[in-house]
Amino acid sequence: MHALKYDGWRAAADGMADRMARVAWPIDVVQERTALVPVPLSSARARERGFNQSELLARALASRWRIPVWTDVVARSRNTETQTRLGSSDRLRNVAGAFDVSPSVSNRLRGAHLVLVDDVVTTAATLNACAESLVQDGARIISYVTFGRARSASDRPLS
């Protein structure tokens, strides 16, 4: 994950997506998924990295699940601080209201079941903020898929 996100190892996305594609979804979800929507980066972060790791993962998943990737439906409306150094409540405040849906896509969103794609989930603050914008603009169901989950304080220690 670190190599993809911070060291630019874009080729890692394919193997990560291969593992993500193994998620066992209920058949109704598989049949009604409309599109994959990668969590967008701010324009500053996209320039800095040169790519969006969530979009790379979504594109690799799309070929496996045979559904489209919609990169034009949601955008960051403002730059946000990196979530990596923030606590739970600070993460929520950081991304609150940070996503906008393009008015030109509301017809496409109406009734859609979208799968938000991100690299890792910690508190789900980013995914939830993104999903909230999509639902407000007409999406019916939002599912999430991520490659990893950050350890939680309630996780049992590895033995």
QUIQUIDA-V480649 format. One record per backbone hydrogen bond with DSSP energy under -1.0 kcal/mol. NH is the residue of the N-H (numbers start at 1). CO is the residue of the C=O. Records with the same first field share a line. If there is no record, write none. Layout:
NH: CO + CO
This chain:
5: 1
6: 2
9: 3
10: 8
12: 9
13: 10
16: 12
17: 13
18: 14
19: 15
20: 16
21: 17
22: 19
23: 20
30: 26
31: 27
32: 28
33: 29
34: 113
36: 68
37: 115
39: 117
46: 42
47: 43
48: 44
49: 45
50: 46
56: 52
57: 53
58: 54
59: 55
60: 56
61: 57
62: 58
63: 59
65: 61
66: 62
70: 36
75: 100
77: 98
86: 83
91: 87
92: 88
93: 89
94: 90
95: 91
96: 92
98: 95
100: 75
102: 73
105: 102
106: 103
109: 105
110: 106
111: 138
112: 109
114: 141
115: 35
116: 143
117: 37
118: 145
121: 148
128: 124
129: 125
130: 126
131: 127
132: 128
133: 129
134: 130
135: 131
136: 132
137: 133
138: 135
139: 134
140: 112
141: 112
143: 114
145: 116
148: 119
150: 121
155: 152
